[in-house]
C-alpha cells in the first residue's frame, strides 16, 4: 500500500510542470536572447506586491506559454528611472516588459497582471513580434523628408504586439502630420487605444479631431463615428478603477504634445529601445 502511494506521488511530481527559472541580470539575458533569437521578459518587482507578482508565474497556463522566453526579475529600486519612464511612461513601479535582444520594447504592462492576463500578453507578443520587427526595420530604412507611412505602420505593429505606450507615441506623430487620410486614421486608432485603456476623455478628444478634420465623413464614415461616440459614452458612464494600487489596466499616457508636422521631427522609434547597460 505504501509503495503504491509513493508511486502515485512520484507520478504526480513527474506530471507537474517544472518551475520557470528567472535570471537577475537583464544585460546578460539580452545577450543570450540575441544569440538564441529569443525575447526577454523582464518583471520589475515592487516589494509591496512581490509575492503577488511571483505567484502568477507558478500557474500551469503561464508556465506553458512562457517556455522559450528569457525571464528576468529586476527589483524596482534598481530600475533606471529615465529608462523606465521611457518604456512605461510612468514612474518606477510593478511592471512587466518584453524586449528583444536589440532592446526593441515589444510589449509593456503596468501593475500585477493575473495569470490569464499574463498568458494573453505573452501570446500576443508571440503573434505580433515578427510584424513589429519588420515594421521597425522598415522605419529605420526609410529615407527622405516624409516617413509618415512607415511610422503609422510601426504604430499599428506596436499596438498589435502589446506596447500601447509606443503605439500612442507614434500615432500622435502621424495624427499631426500633413497627410489628411493617415492623420485622420491615426486619430481613429488613438480613439480605440484610449477606449481600450479606459480613458473616455482622451478618446473623446481624439474623436473630435476626427470630426474636425473630416466633417463630411469622406475618410471615416459617419456611422463609424456614431458607433465610436456610443462606445465612449458607455465607457464614460461605466465606473472604472484606475487607482495605481490595482495596476491591472493599462495606465500608460503619453505626455508629449505630439506636434510633429511630418511624423519625423521627433524620432520616437529610437526612444522605444532600451540601451544596453554594461
C-alpha positions in Angstrom: 0.0 0.0 0.0 2.8 2.4 0.9 4.6 1.6 -2.3 1.5 2.3 -4.3 1.0 5.6 -2.6 4.7 6.5 -3.1 4.4 5.6 -6.8 1.3 7.9 -7.1 3.1 10.8 -5.5 6.1 10.2 -7.9 3.8 10.2 -10.9 2.1 13.4 -9.8 5.5 15.1 -9.3 6.7 14.0 -12.8 3.5 15.3 -14.4 3.8 18.7 -12.7 5.4 21.3 -15.0 8.9 22.3 -14.0 9.0 25.8 -12.4 10.3 28.7 -14.5 13.8 29.9 -13.9 14.4 33.7 -13.7 17.7 35.4 -14.0 18.7 38.7 -12.3 20.9 40.3 -15.0 19.0 42.0 -17.8 22.1 42.8 -19.9 23.3 39.2 -19.8 19.8 38.0 -20.6 19.7 40.3 -23.7 23.0 39.0 -24.9 21.8 35.4 -24.6 18.5 36.3 -26.2 20.2 37.9 -29.1 22.4 34.9 -29.7 19.4 32.5 -29.4 16.9 34.8 -31.2 14.7 34.8 -28.1 12.6 37.5 -26.4 13.3 38.7 -22.9 10.5 39.1 -20.3 11.6 41.4 -17.5 9.5 41.7 -14.4 10.1 44.9 -12.3 9.3 43.8 -8.8 7.8 46.1 -6.2 8.4 44.9 -2.6 4.8 45.8 -1.7 3.4 43.3 -4.2 6.3 41.0 -5.0 4.5 37.9 -3.7 1.5 38.5 -5.9 3.8 39.2 -8.9 5.6 35.9 -8.4 2.5 33.9 -7.7 1.2 34.4 -11.2 4.2 32.6 -12.7 3.5 29.3 -11.0 0.2 28.9 -12.8 0.5 26.0 -15.2 -1.0 28.0 -18.1 1.6 30.7 -17.7 4.4 28.1 -17.4 3.4 26.5 -20.7 3.3 29.8 -22.7 6.4 31.3 -21.1 8.7 28.5 -22.2 11.1 29.8 -24.8 11.3 33.3 -23.3 14.3 34.5 -21.3 13.0 35.5 -17.9 14.5 38.2 -15.7 13.4 39.8 -12.4 14.6 43.3 -11.5 13.9 45.0 -8.2 12.1 48.2 -9.0 14.5 50.2 -6.8 17.3 49.0 -9.2 15.5 50.3 -12.3 17.0 53.3 -14.1 14.2 55.9 -13.6 14.6 57.6 -17.0 14.7 54.3 -18.9 11.6 53.1 -17.0 9.8 56.3 -17.8 10.6 56.0 -21.5 9.5 52.3 -21.5 6.3 52.6 -19.5 5.5 56.3 -19.5 5.2 56.1 -15.7 7.5 56.3 -12.6 9.1 53.1 -11.5 6.7 50.5 -10.0 5.5 47.0 -10.5 5.5 46.3 -14.2 6.2 43.8 -17.0 8.1 44.4 -20.2 9.1 42.3 -23.2 12.2 43.1 -25.2 14.2 41.6 -28.0 17.9 41.1 -27.9 18.5 44.5 -29.5 16.4 46.3 -26.9 13.2 46.8 -29.0 10.4 47.1 -26.5 7.7 44.7 -27.8 5.1 44.9 -25.0 4.6 46.7 -21.7 2.2 46.2 -18.8 1.9 48.1 -15.6 0.9 46.6 -12.4 0.3 43.0 -11.3 -1.3 41.0 -14.1 -3.4 37.9 -13.3 -2.3 34.6 -14.7 -4.8 34.8 -17.6 -3.6 38.3 -18.4 0.0 37.1 -18.5 -1.0 34.3 -20.9 -2.7 36.8 -23.1 0.2 39.2 -23.1 2.8 36.5 -24.0 0.6 35.0 -26.7 0.1 38.4 -28.2 3.8 39.0 -28.2 4.5 35.7 -29.9 1.9 36.5 -32.7 2.9 40.2 -33.1 6.7 40.3 -32.8 7.6 39.3 -36.4 5.4 42.1 -37.9 6.8 44.6 -35.3 10.4 43.6 -36.1 9.7 44.1 -39.8 8.0 47.4 -39.3 10.8 48.7 -37.1 13.3 47.7 -39.8 11.3 49.4 -42.5 11.1 52.6 -40.4 14.8 52.6 -39.8 15.5 52.1 -43.5 13.1 54.9 -44.6 14.8 57.9 -46.1 13.6 61.3 -47.3 11.7 64.1 -45.7 8.5 62.2 -45.1 8.3 58.9 -43.2 4.7 59.2 -42.1 3.5 55.9 -43.7 6.2 53.7 -42.1 5.7 55.5 -38.8 2.0 54.7 -39.0 2.7 51.0 -39.8 5.1 50.8 -36.9 2.5 52.3 -34.6 0.0 49.6 -35.6 2.6 46.9 -35.2 3.4 48.2 -31.7 -0.4 48.2 -30.9 -0.8 44.6 -32.1 2.2 43.3 -30.1 1.0 45.0 -26.9 3.1 48.1 -26.5 0.4 50.8 -26.0 3.0 53.4 -24.9 5.0 53.2 -28.2 1.8 52.8 -30.3 0.3 56.0 -28.8 3.6 57.9 -29.2 3.9 57.1 -32.9 0.2 57.5 -33.7 0.4 61.1 -32.3 3.2 61.9 -34.7 1.0 60.7 -37.6 -2.1 62.5 -36.2 -0.3 65.8 -36.5 1.3 65.1 -39.9 0.4 66.8 -43.2 -1.3 63.6 -44.6 -5.0 64.1 -44.2 -6.1 60.5 -44.6 -3.3 59.0 -42.5 -3.7 61.7 -39.9 -7.5 61.0 -39.5 -6.9 57.3 -39.5 -4.3 57.7 -36.7 -6.8 59.7 -34.7 -9.3 56.9 -35.0 -6.7 54.4 -33.8 -6.0 56.7 -30.9 -9.7 56.7 -30.1 -9.7 52.9 -30.0 -6.5 52.8 -28.0 -7.8 55.2 -25.3 -11.1 53.3 -25.2 -9.1 50.1 -24.6 -7.2 51.9 -21.9 -10.4 53.2 -20.2 -9.7 56.9 -21.0 -13.0 58.2 -22.1 -12.0 61.9 -22.0 -8.9 61.3 -24.2 -10.9 59.1 -26.6 -13.5 61.9 -27.0 -10.8 64.5 -27.7 -9.3 62.4 -30.5 -12.8 61.7 -31.9 -13.4 65.5 -32.0 -10.1 65.7 -34.0 -11.6 63.2 -36.5 -14.8 65.2 -36.9 -13.0 68.5 -37.3 -10.6 67.1 -40.0 -13.2 65.0 -41.8 -16.6 66.8 -41.3 -18.1 65.2 -44.4 -17.2 61.7 -43.4 -15.2 61.0 -46.6 -12.4 59.2 -44.7 -14.3 57.9 -41.7 -18.0 57.1 -42.4 -20.5 58.8 -40.1 -21.9 55.5 -39.0 -18.4 54.6 -37.7 -18.1 57.9 -35.9 -21.5 57.4 -34.3 -20.5 53.9 -33.1 -17.4 55.3 -31.6 -19.4 58.1 -29.9 -21.7 55.4 -28.4 -18.8 53.4 -27.2 -17.2 56.4 -25.5 -20.5 57.4 -23.9 -20.9 53.9 -22.5 -17.3 53.9 -21.2 -17.8 57.3 -19.5 -20.9 56.0 -17.8 -19.2 52.9 -16.5 -17.3 53.1 -13.3 -13.6 52.3 -13.7 -11.0 51.7 -11.1 -7.8 53.4 -12.3 -6.1 53.5 -8.9 -2.5 52.6 -9.2 -2.8 50.1 -6.4 -4.6 47.7 -8.8 -2.5 48.2 -11.9 -4.5 45.7 -13.9 -5.4 48.3 -16.5 -3.1 50.0 -19.0 -2.4 53.3 -17.2 0.1 54.5 -19.8 -0.4 58.0 -21.0 1.8 59.9 -23.4 2.6 63.3 -22.0 4.1 64.7 -25.2 2.1 67.1 -27.3 3.0 65.2 -30.4 3.2 68.3 -32.6 5.4 66.9 -35.3 4.4 68.1 -38.8 5.7 65.3 -40.9 5.8 62.4 -38.5 9.6 62.5 -38.2 10.6 65.7 -36.2 10.7 63.6 -33.1 12.2 60.2 -33.8 10.1 58.3 -31.4 11.4 55.0 -32.8 14.7 55.4 -31.1 13.0 56.1 -27.8 11.3 52.7 -27.8 14.6 50.7 -27.5 16.3 50.0 -24.2 20.0 50.8 -24.4 22.4 48.1 -23.1 24.0 48.7 -19.7 27.4 47.4 -19.2 
